[in-house]
Amino acid sequence: MKKITKKFSKKIRKEKNKVAVTLILLALIFSVFSIFNSIQSKTEGVLDKYEVTEIDIFALESFNANNISVLGVSVGDRTKKLLENLGNPDLQTDFSAGVSSWEYSTSLGLDSAGIIILLDNGIVRTITVRNSFNEQLVGETAKLYSKAELYQKFGIPDDTLFMPIKKDSALIIRVLRYNEIGVDFIVRKNKVIGFSLMLNDETD
């Protein structure tokens, strides 16, 4: 009888050990899976791009120019990707030190420049979206803002610049700069005529 009891106790102990090992393994698997999901979510958050022709970026709770694309092109992209997505520009202006401006108009079915890309040594530094491209935008991003409405929506800009609309032009525009989101709003006669996405070094 004692032998039977001993064997039975031994068997119970073995079963308990098996259950304990199984529970530990399950806990480890769950832990690894949770960590993997967390890393994947963070990575996807960093890599996600909001396409401005599909997403109303101005309605988002927060956004950054680095994570916005325009017809598949984002600031920080190289010339090769720009050519793959938009092709050759309708007008190219080359400046010194490897800087050039590419304007897209008729190739996008527009009468005037709708997208202007500033390249710095083969890297997209800014993407300017003019009002002529607004039909391709959605929601609040497509709205024609007054300066007052812009202040109401985005607050007081970090900086205000005054510059000619083009080189040697007598027409002066006001640029309202919002550093945190990496966006310049171009204002003329108190009306927003476009916005620029800037390669933004102020990201976290």
Backbone bond lengths (Angstrom), bond angles and torsions (degrees), N, CA, C in turn:
res aa  C-N    CA-C-N  psi(-1)  N-CA   C-N-CA  omega(-1)  CA-C   N-CA-C  phi
1 M - - - 1.462 - - 1.535 111.28 -
2 K 1.388 114.30 -42.24 1.461 119.60 178.18 1.517 110.94 -61.29
3 K 1.365 115.51 -40.74 1.475 120.89 179.78 1.524 110.34 -60.65
4 I 1.313 115.30 -43.34 1.474 120.24 -178.65 1.535 109.76 -63.65
5 T 1.363 115.58 -44.62 1.470 120.72 179.47 1.524 111.14 -61.35
6 K 1.349 115.25 -42.00 1.465 121.10 179.51 1.525 110.94 -61.34
7 K 1.352 113.83 -48.03 1.476 119.32 -179.92 1.527 110.32 -60.84
8 F 1.330 114.96 -41.80 1.462 120.31 -178.45 1.544 111.10 -63.92
9 S 1.344 115.34 -43.25 1.473 120.31 178.44 1.520 111.22 -63.20
10 K 1.337 114.84 -41.14 1.468 120.16 179.24 1.530 110.45 -62.13
11 K 1.329 114.25 -42.09 1.470 120.00 -179.33 1.536 110.60 -63.72
12 I 1.347 115.16 -41.40 1.472 119.97 179.35 1.526 110.77 -62.91
13 R 1.361 114.85 -43.65 1.465 119.69 179.09 1.528 111.26 -59.58
14 K 1.353 115.08 -43.12 1.478 120.32 179.03 1.523 110.75 -61.23
15 E 1.348 114.52 -43.92 1.466 118.82 -179.41 1.536 111.27 -64.13
16 K 1.352 114.85 -39.79 1.466 119.88 177.98 1.519 111.24 -62.64
17 N 1.333 115.10 -42.22 1.472 120.30 178.57 1.525 111.08 -61.96
18 K 1.350 114.58 -42.87 1.475 119.58 179.40 1.532 110.41 -60.99
19 V 1.349 114.99 -44.62 1.469 119.85 -179.97 1.526 110.61 -62.74
20 A 1.337 116.01 -43.07 1.473 120.98 179.79 1.518 111.14 -61.60
21 V 1.347 116.30 -45.32 1.471 121.28 179.44 1.523 110.16 -62.30
22 T 1.333 115.86 -43.26 1.473 120.70 179.68 1.531 111.13 -61.31
23 L 1.344 115.88 -43.64 1.467 120.11 179.63 1.525 111.91 -64.03
24 I 1.344 115.51 -40.31 1.472 119.92 178.29 1.521 110.55 -63.22
25 L 1.348 115.98 -44.35 1.470 120.66 178.94 1.521 111.30 -61.19
26 L 1.336 115.47 -43.85 1.470 119.59 179.05 1.527 111.15 -62.31
27 A 1.342 115.61 -40.95 1.468 120.17 178.54 1.520 111.05 -63.01
28 L 1.346 115.97 -41.71 1.466 120.40 178.67 1.522 111.48 -64.09
29 I 1.346 115.67 -44.22 1.475 120.64 -179.95 1.532 109.78 -61.54
30 F 1.349 115.73 -45.18 1.464 120.55 179.71 1.525 111.19 -61.72
31 S 1.340 114.78 -41.83 1.464 120.34 -179.79 1.525 111.58 -62.87
32 V 1.347 115.87 -46.60 1.473 121.11 179.21 1.519 110.36 -62.45
33 F 1.339 116.67 -42.89 1.461 122.03 -179.56 1.528 110.87 -62.05
34 S 1.363 116.00 -41.86 1.470 120.59 179.55 1.520 111.35 -64.33
35 I 1.344 115.66 -43.18 1.472 120.31 179.00 1.518 110.18 -62.53
36 F 1.344 116.76 -44.00 1.466 121.83 -179.71 1.520 110.65 -60.51
37 N 1.354 115.34 -45.17 1.472 119.68 179.47 1.518 111.76 -62.53
38 S 1.341 115.32 -40.35 1.461 120.45 179.72 1.518 111.34 -63.15
39 I 1.341 116.06 -45.57 1.472 121.12 178.77 1.514 110.36 -63.58
40 Q 1.351 116.08 -43.47 1.469 120.70 -179.20 1.519 111.03 -62.19
41 S 1.362 115.93 -42.52 1.467 119.84 179.94 1.515 111.57 -63.03
42 K 1.347 115.43 -42.99 1.462 119.64 179.38 1.510 110.78 -63.95
43 T 1.332 116.22 -42.31 1.466 120.92 -179.58 1.512 110.83 -64.27
44 E 1.353 115.91 -44.22 1.459 119.50 179.66 1.515 110.56 -63.35
45 G 1.347 117.29 -37.79 1.461 121.13 178.63 1.502 111.80 -60.69
46 V 1.340 116.04 -37.01 1.461 120.73 -179.34 1.519 110.36 -72.81
47 L 1.356 115.86 -39.90 1.455 119.89 -172.42 1.527 113.53 -84.56
48 D 1.346 116.95 -19.69 1.460 120.19 -177.29 1.525 111.42 -57.68
49 K 1.332 115.12 136.03 1.465 120.97 175.46 1.523 108.13 -117.93
50 Y 1.317 116.17 135.97 1.456 121.32 174.50 1.524 107.61 -95.96
51 E 1.326 116.26 115.14 1.462 120.77 179.11 1.529 108.66 -79.96
52 V 1.326 115.87 119.34 1.459 121.67 -171.05 1.530 112.94 -65.55
53 T 1.328 118.14 -21.67 1.466 120.14 177.94 1.534 111.72 -82.92
54 E 1.338 116.44 -6.93 1.468 120.85 -178.92 1.526 112.85 -119.80
55 I 1.336 116.45 -30.86 1.464 121.64 -175.79 1.528 110.13 -112.61
56 D 1.324 115.70 136.02 1.465 121.38 176.27 1.531 107.97 -80.37
57 I 1.330 116.85 86.81 1.474 120.31 -172.20 1.526 112.70 -65.46
58 F 1.330 117.63 -30.97 1.464 119.94 -178.93 1.533 112.04 -73.99
59 A 1.339 116.60 -10.30 1.467 120.60 176.78 1.528 111.32 -94.90
60 L 1.333 117.19 -7.74 1.462 120.68 179.50 1.521 110.11 -70.85
61 E 1.334 115.45 149.22 1.469 120.21 178.97 1.523 110.40 -62.81
62 S 1.324 116.09 -39.49 1.469 120.63 175.37 1.521 108.66 -151.61
63 F 1.311 116.06 148.45 1.464 120.85 176.87 1.516 108.19 -156.65
64 N 1.319 115.26 166.60 1.458 120.78 178.67 1.515 108.49 -140.95
65 A 1.310 116.74 141.58 1.469 121.36 -177.41 1.521 112.51 -54.46
66 N 1.323 117.31 -32.59 1.466 120.66 -179.27 1.523 112.41 -62.50
67 N 1.344 117.00 -24.07 1.461 121.22 -176.75 1.529 113.52 -105.74
68 I 1.330 115.68 18.54 1.468 120.84 178.40 1.527 108.99 -111.68
69 S 1.331 115.91 138.94 1.469 119.34 173.36 1.524 109.57 -119.09
70 V 1.323 115.32 150.45 1.467 122.14 176.89 1.522 106.66 -123.17
71 L 1.337 115.48 109.80 1.471 121.32 -174.83 1.533 110.63 52.15
72 G 1.334 114.96 39.26 1.468 120.52 175.67 1.511 115.56 87.38
73 V 1.328 117.38 -1.33 1.474 121.19 -178.50 1.528 109.67 -109.07
74 S 1.331 116.20 134.96 1.467 121.50 179.01 1.519 110.43 -125.01
75 V 1.330 116.09 158.46 1.463 119.11 172.69 1.530 107.96 -61.66
76 G 1.321 115.33 142.05 1.462 120.25 -176.61 1.514 113.19 96.43
77 D 1.363 116.75 -15.78 1.474 120.06 177.24 1.525 110.49 -70.51
78 R 1.325 115.22 160.87 1.464 120.22 179.16 1.533 110.64 -98.14
79 T 1.318 115.35 167.93 1.468 121.82 -176.39 1.523 111.78 -54.79
80 K 1.332 116.78 -39.01 1.466 121.04 -177.74 1.532 110.81 -57.30
81 K 1.342 116.77 -46.83 1.467 119.99 -179.57 1.522 111.04 -67.15
82 L 1.324 116.48 -37.00 1.465 121.17 177.37 1.528 110.20 -60.06
83 L 1.313 116.88 -46.13 1.470 121.45 179.44 1.526 111.31 -65.62
84 E 1.332 116.89 -38.12 1.467 120.68 179.52 1.523 111.50 -63.78
85 N 1.335 116.68 -36.41 1.466 120.53 -175.59 1.526 114.24 -91.72
86 L 1.319 117.62 -39.46 1.469 120.29 -175.44 1.523 113.98 -113.78
87 G 1.326 116.99 -14.49 1.463 119.56 -178.72 1.522 111.81 76.47
88 N 1.320 115.89 -168.63 1.467 120.90 179.99 1.529 110.47 -69.76
89 P 1.328 117.70 145.12 1.467 120.26 -178.80 1.525 111.99 -73.35
90 D 1.319 116.11 158.58 1.465 120.79 174.10 1.525 110.53 -75.94
91 L 1.327 115.75 -27.36 1.464 120.30 177.21 1.525 108.96 -145.64
92 Q 1.321 115.53 128.27 1.463 120.56 178.09 1.524 109.52 -121.45
93 T 1.315 116.08 127.84 1.464 121.66 177.51 1.522 108.50 -119.74
94 D 1.321 116.02 120.32 1.466 120.67 -178.81 1.523 110.65 -98.94
95 F 1.320 114.97 134.67 1.462 121.74 177.37 1.530 108.51 -113.06
96 S 1.303 116.62 -173.36 1.469 119.87 179.87 1.532 110.89 -79.49
97 A 1.325 115.65 168.15 1.478 123.60 174.73 1.524 113.44 59.74
98 G 1.349 116.81 31.33 1.463 120.54 174.25 1.513 115.62 76.87
99 V 1.334 116.79 16.75 1.473 120.98 179.84 1.524 109.55 -98.86
100 S 1.336 116.52 135.94 1.470 120.28 177.27 1.524 110.53 -145.55
101 S 1.329 114.60 154.65 1.459 121.74 179.75 1.527 108.68 -115.22
102 W 1.332 116.59 127.85 1.466 121.92 178.72 1.525 108.74 -113.96
103 E 1.334 115.81 123.21 1.464 120.44 -179.47 1.529 110.44 -109.95
104 Y 1.336 114.90 136.54 1.468 121.28 179.25 1.526 109.13 -118.78
105 S 1.325 115.60 122.88 1.467 120.77 -179.13 1.530 110.07 -136.11
106 T 1.342 117.17 -85.76 1.471 120.52 -176.30 1.528 112.57 -60.24
107 S 1.313 117.26 -30.06 1.472 119.91 178.79 1.531 111.11 -66.71
108 L 1.346 116.14 -18.41 1.464 121.50 176.24 1.526 111.39 -103.88
109 G 1.343 115.82 8.67 1.460 120.36 -179.30 1.517 113.17 76.70
110 L 1.342 117.19 25.67 1.467 121.90 -177.71 1.524 111.18 -112.87
111 D 1.330 116.33 152.27 1.465 121.06 178.64 1.526 112.04 -79.07
112 S 1.332 116.59 -28.61 1.473 120.66 179.02 1.530 108.77 -133.02
113 A 1.317 115.89 169.44 1.467 120.24 -176.22 1.528 111.34 -58.02
114 G 1.326 115.49 123.33 1.467 120.60 178.44 1.512 111.88 -102.64
115 I 1.344 115.42 -31.42 1.464 121.09 178.25 1.522 108.68 -130.71
116 I 1.319 116.08 130.47 1.468 121.45 177.10 1.527 107.84 -124.70
117 I 1.305 115.90 122.88 1.469 122.01 -178.82 1.521 109.42 -106.42
118 L 1.319 116.51 130.14 1.461 120.58 173.74 1.524 108.26 -103.50
119 L 1.332 114.77 118.18 1.467 121.49 179.98 1.521 110.05 -103.58
120 D 1.313 115.43 136.06 1.463 121.16 177.16 1.527 107.87 -123.81
121 N 1.339 115.56 102.80 1.468 121.27 -177.77 1.529 112.33 52.09
122 G 1.342 114.35 46.93 1.462 120.64 174.55 1.515 115.75 83.16
123 I 1.333 117.80 6.49 1.468 121.36 179.00 1.527 109.39 -118.88
124 V 1.341 116.43 133.42 1.468 121.40 178.89 1.529 108.83 -70.38
125 R 1.341 115.63 113.12 1.470 120.57 -179.98 1.526 111.79 -93.47
126 T 1.333 116.68 -40.92 1.467 119.88 177.43 1.525 110.02 -140.07
127 I 1.321 114.73 149.46 1.469 122.08 172.73 1.522 106.29 -124.29
128 T 1.321 116.13 114.91 1.467 120.50 179.53 1.519 109.48 -100.59
129 V 1.316 115.48 127.80 1.467 122.27 178.70 1.526 107.18 -109.53
130 R 1.338 116.21 115.03 1.468 120.77 -178.79 1.526 110.08 -92.02
131 N 1.329 115.52 163.82 1.464 120.54 -176.90 1.526 113.89 -60.09
132 S 1.326 116.94 -24.47 1.473 119.47 178.98 1.532 111.77 -64.61
133 F 1.345 116.51 -15.97 1.471 121.52 179.36 1.533 111.34 -95.44
134 N 1.332 116.78 -0.74 1.470 120.80 -172.18 1.522 115.07 -57.85
135 E 1.321 117.13 -28.56 1.467 119.67 -179.69 1.521 111.70 -62.85
136 Q 1.329 116.25 -22.25 1.467 120.63 179.82 1.535 111.73 -87.41
137 L 1.334 117.03 -8.68 1.459 121.24 -178.85 1.525 110.38 -92.29
138 V 1.333 115.81 171.86 1.468 119.14 -177.78 1.530 111.12 -130.49
139 G 1.341 115.08 152.81 1.457 121.89 171.71 1.517 115.25 55.84
140 E 1.334 115.09 -135.41 1.462 121.52 -176.87 1.526 112.35 -66.23
141 T 1.325 116.59 -24.41 1.467 120.41 179.93 1.526 111.07 -69.19
142 A 1.334 116.41 -27.05 1.467 120.99 -179.05 1.527 112.75 -87.31
143 K 1.319 116.41 -7.13 1.469 120.58 -175.92 1.529 111.33 -67.93
144 L 1.334 116.42 144.59 1.463 121.93 174.86 1.529 108.03 -90.67
145 Y 1.318 116.37 104.36 1.464 121.44 -173.54 1.528 112.27 -89.54
146 S 1.318 114.86 146.42 1.467 119.89 166.05 1.532 106.52 -88.17
147 K 1.323 116.75 166.70 1.467 119.82 179.32 1.532 110.34 -61.11
148 A 1.327 116.11 -40.17 1.470 120.64 -179.54 1.530 111.04 -63.34
149 E 1.331 116.37 -42.81 1.472 120.51 179.18 1.529 110.97 -64.96
150 L 1.317 115.59 -36.08 1.465 120.74 178.61 1.530 110.53 -64.02
151 Y 1.338 116.04 -44.87 1.468 121.03 177.86 1.530 110.59 -61.04
152 Q 1.329 114.76 -39.47 1.460 119.77 -179.08 1.529 111.12 -65.77
153 K 1.313 116.26 -37.00 1.471 120.83 -176.35 1.528 112.65 -81.60
154 F 1.333 117.14 -45.29 1.464 121.02 -172.65 1.529 114.12 -109.53
155 G 1.329 116.80 -5.50 1.460 119.78 -179.24 1.524 111.83 85.01
156 I 1.323 115.46 -174.37 1.468 121.05 -179.83 1.525 108.97 -72.92
157 P 1.332 118.26 132.33 1.476 120.31 -178.67 1.527 111.76 -67.26
158 D 1.329 115.20 157.48 1.469 120.48 177.37 1.522 111.35 -71.04
159 D 1.325 115.25 -26.76 1.466 119.37 -178.21 1.521 109.50 -155.21
160 T 1.323 116.44 151.54 1.468 122.27 174.97 1.521 108.43 -127.41
161 L 1.329 115.95 125.11 1.464 121.64 -178.27 1.520 109.50 -117.65
162 F 1.323 116.39 149.24 1.468 121.66 174.82 1.524 107.65 -120.52
163 M 1.328 116.31 129.79 1.465 119.80 -177.44 1.524 110.78 -154.70
164 P 1.339 117.79 159.66 1.473 119.99 176.55 1.522 110.23 -67.54
165 I 1.325 116.05 146.33 1.459 120.16 -178.61 1.529 111.67 -62.65
166 K 1.338 116.03 -31.49 1.466 122.72 173.52 1.516 108.01 -143.75
167 K 1.300 116.30 164.25 1.461 120.47 179.24 1.532 110.18 -56.48
168 D 1.326 116.87 132.75 1.472 124.95 179.36 1.534 113.89 66.45
169 S 1.354 116.57 12.04 1.466 119.28 178.81 1.530 110.38 -86.33
170 A 1.336 115.73 147.21 1.473 120.62 177.59 1.530 111.07 -85.24
171 L 1.337 116.71 -12.71 1.462 120.91 -179.50 1.529 109.82 -78.40
172 I 1.320 116.16 123.05 1.465 121.36 -177.32 1.533 110.12 -102.82
173 I 1.318 115.29 135.36 1.467 120.82 175.30 1.528 109.32 -115.32
174 R 1.319 114.39 157.78 1.467 120.72 176.13 1.532 107.16 -107.37
175 V 1.314 116.98 133.15 1.466 121.61 178.79 1.524 108.40 -113.50
176 L 1.331 115.36 118.63 1.467 121.26 178.14 1.522 107.99 -98.03
177 R 1.310 116.39 116.75 1.474 121.38 -171.79 1.531 111.53 -104.42
178 Y 1.338 114.79 126.98 1.467 122.46 175.55 1.528 107.84 -115.17
179 N 1.320 115.56 97.99 1.466 120.61 -171.67 1.526 114.27 -64.54
180 E 1.324 116.92 -40.18 1.463 119.96 -173.69 1.525 112.08 -61.77
181 I 1.327 116.82 -40.47 1.469 119.56 179.99 1.530 112.02 -93.93
182 G 1.327 116.95 -8.27 1.463 120.50 177.26 1.518 113.87 72.64
183 V 1.337 116.41 37.07 1.470 120.17 -177.61 1.531 110.70 -127.13
184 D 1.332 115.20 133.75 1.469 123.07 169.70 1.525 107.96 -104.67
185 F 1.324 117.64 134.66 1.461 120.97 172.16 1.525 107.92 -106.22
186 I 1.324 116.14 130.45 1.462 121.87 -177.01 1.526 108.25 -97.17
187 V 1.327 115.63 121.62 1.469 120.96 -174.11 1.523 110.26 -120.79
188 R 1.331 115.10 134.68 1.473 120.63 173.40 1.520 108.22 -137.18
189 K 1.323 116.11 128.87 1.470 122.33 -177.58 1.532 110.98 52.94
190 N 1.329 115.25 43.37 1.470 123.26 177.43 1.525 114.61 64.36
191 K 1.333 116.86 17.83 1.463 121.56 175.60 1.527 109.07 -121.61
192 V 1.330 115.97 136.50 1.468 120.15 177.16 1.522 108.39 -75.21
193 I 1.333 116.69 124.36 1.472 120.21 -179.03 1.532 111.70 -109.14
194 G 1.319 116.42 3.05 1.458 119.89 177.80 1.518 110.91 165.42
195 F 1.329 115.40 173.92 1.464 119.76 175.73 1.522 109.41 -141.61
196 S 1.324 115.14 152.95 1.466 121.19 -179.65 1.518 110.25 -118.98
197 L 1.329 115.40 131.65 1.462 121.70 171.82 1.519 107.06 -90.38
198 M 1.331 117.21 125.36 1.461 120.96 -176.59 1.524 110.29 -112.21
199 L 1.327 115.71 141.72 1.461 120.01 173.56 1.522 106.82 -58.54
200 N 1.332 115.37 115.30 1.461 120.66 -164.97 1.522 112.06 -105.73
201 D 1.326 116.31 114.27 1.465 121.46 179.26 1.523 112.28 -86.86
202 E 1.337 117.20 0.68 1.462 119.43 -176.12 1.519 112.58 -96.60
203 T 1.356 116.18 17.06 1.461 119.21 178.11 1.511 109.69 -74.59
204 D 1.360 115.27 157.79 1.475 119.83 179.95 1.511 110.57 -68.34
